[in-house]
Amino acid sequence: MEDITSILPAVAILIPLLASILILITGRYENLRESVTIVAAVAMLGSVLAMLPTVLQGNRITLLIIPMVPGGDFALKVDAFGMVFALVAAVLWLINSLYAIGYMRGLKEHAQTRFFFCMAVAIAAAIGIAFSANLLTLFIFYEILTIITYPLVVHIETPEAMKAGRKYLAYLLVGGIFLLAAVVLTYMLTGATAFVPGGFLEGTGSPLVLQVLFLLFMVGFVKAAWMPLHAWLPAAMIAPTPVSAFLHAVAVVTAGVFGIVRIAGWVYGMDLMAALGLGTLLAVIASFTIIVASLFALTEDNLKRRLAYSTVSQLSYILLGVSMLSIAGMTGAMAHIPIHAFLKITLFFVAGAIIVSAGRESISDMKGLYQKMPVTVVMFSAAAIGICGLPPLAGIISKIYLAIGAVEGGVPILLIVIIASAVLNAAYFLPIIYTMIMEKPEREDALNGVSEPPLTMLVPIVLTATISLLIFFFPTMPFLDLIEIAIGEISGGMVP
């Protein structure tokens, strides 16, 4: 394994930043503005894919951008785990951009130039998080992501949206303060911030100090939406559906869980996590969030809010996997990042398609939609079944790893949590499918004017569902191969 210097990590970030400027310049010409978005998304995906062979060979790509302080430069490093997040974000930005064009045009949304501008800057920040070489760089991109997504959350500018935006900023900016405190304390303890496979905190502070530091990191990564620090996420569902999809699958929430995994494997290390009892802490937080968020989802009639609580629950699977401190558990945690992303974005795409083509947001109003939107409803059903962990969608892969991790780690209670969650997943998803397919509208004319969404929305729905199917049948390329490399880097101290 070797470090290879290249400008490609910076190119991947600069492409959407340059596109954001061009979007502002071409904003009065929607076809040109949207063409810039798509071309930039393709170019950024190409730049990420160009680095993939090097990373799959077990090498890392590095780039020093600005020397700042000893042990804390503004620098980029592309490793296997970062590539998992970056690849997911790059693929889904392209698909989400296609979808957003159909959605924003279909509803004749205002301020579309601002919308596409903020999305471009946000994806640049997400890629920056994925490729951060150290805590300082990650913190900078993490806070940029918070600020630039605020206009997306409040896009419709109603009083309700502005209230949701204030909650969004309150949670995430306060979380940023805790994250900064954690970065500063880490630097004070070690004089370093660079991510090291297996961690670098061993022997640097008392157990109490290191436990407090971990709590600072956990609150700092509030984007992970673990309970009780989750309320900002359901509130943010007031945003346009492409934003909801972006928050849940592409960038924001995924950035939170990515950060926690990065801290566990590359700052603390599994041996130190075990010695400090932090696995138990994570297990309690994750188990509570998984079950309680699923119960909240059962009570929601608004489809997007039900999906939001599903995300709160599902992404804590990643924390649960980390808590097992085992190879199988950590593999399941990392695998759940791309698997959940493709499944959940499909569900949000369908929710937006129903808003555009049927004008419905409440599940109780979706009776019989299959009659007019068969492809859309089938894709929703497939993705929902995948989230429940049933084949032939990819959701079963990460859940099998997590189940193995629970058994091998000698914590059967976590297996019970996984099984209970699967039952609750079915309890809040299957009634939606039943309503759309089996129930009849209360009025004969209730479905008049309803049809499949425009192709710019329908194609992304089919595409993300198909990718989830392909991951099931061909799991080794490229995500699990990357995860295997990442696990190899940090495997010291983990239970086989």
Salt bridges, closest charged atoms under 4 A:
ASP3 OD1 - ARG60 NE 3.03
GLU30 OE2 - ARG105 NH2 3.56
GLU34 OE2 - ARG33 NH2 3.32
GLU34 OE1 - ARG105 NH2 2.62
ASP79 OD2 - ARG262 NH1 2.75
GLU109 OE1 - HIS155 NE2 3.61
GLU157 OE2 - HIS110 NE2 3.49
GLU157 OE2 - ARG114 NH1 2.90
GLU300 OE1 - ARG305 NE 3.31
GLU439 OE1 - LYS367 NZ 3.96
GLU442 OE2 - LYS367 NZ 3.07
ASP445 OD1 - ARG443 NE 3.10
GLU489 OE2 - ARG60 NH1 3.45
